[in-house]
Amino acid sequence: MKRSRLSKKAEKKSVQTIILSFLGIAIIIFLLLRYGIPLISDFSFFAGQIIPNSKDKNENTDKNDGYIPAPDIDSLPKATKEQNVKVTGTSLSGLTVYLYLNGNKDDEMEVTEDGTFEFSVKLSEGENIIKAKAIRDKDESEFSDSRVVVYKKSGPELTLESPGDGAEVKNSPVEVKGKTDPDSIVTVNDFQAIINSDGNWSYLLTLKEGDNEVKIISTDLAGNKTEKTVHFNFAP
């Protein structure tokens, strides 16, 4: 009986402890909800006013410091025989890009959301200098790196110096030589000739006995071609 009374007493005390614990937790939660969270929120707001986060600071700096990076124009061919070329590049989304051709503003457009821009440019005969700058309100970037494109619609010069067309040749192989525009490629019967920086070209051609038809082609950097067909008579 003594052990039973002690057990009942301990059990009653445990129940009281549990009830008091739940009551204490409930009071703490109530106080936290009533006073703790508003105080924490007020403190966070106050701290945020004093110390703005780095993202807002960076955004404000970007908007207010006036600096705009120059746009980047993609590479272009050194020369072309097409008068209209596509000029593409990248810049910051939302900026306006001004495109300049030979020192004059040619066009403008707003940079797309993915940070790209694209212009169709009509070239002038000869050398064309293309560059761009980015604009935001009254602020503007430096000019981009320039791209130089030569527009050439006519074929290169091509002359044959020796042997002359219709010449009678005693020896084979024979050196065929002439002149063309510098930086061109010359072929003689589909074989590439040697050419120097002045445009002088030469090729050592093997002949068959009798009449030999020789086709000479000069191709410039723009892709324009000039062709010449001549005949040599090989009589050893």
Buried (B, 14 or more C-beta within 10 A) or exposed (E): EEEEEEEEEEEEEEEEEEEEEEEEEEEEEEEEEEEEEEEEEEEEEEEEEEEEEEEEEEEEEEEEEEEBEBBBBEEBBEBBBEEEBEBEBBBBEEBBBBBBBEEEEBBBEEBEEEBBBEBEBEBEEEEBEBBBBBBBEEBBBEBBEEBEBBBBEEBBBBBBEEBEEEBEBEEBEBEBBBBBBBBBBBBBBEEEBEBEEEBBBBBBBEBEEEEBEBEBBBBBBBEBBBEBEBEBBBEE
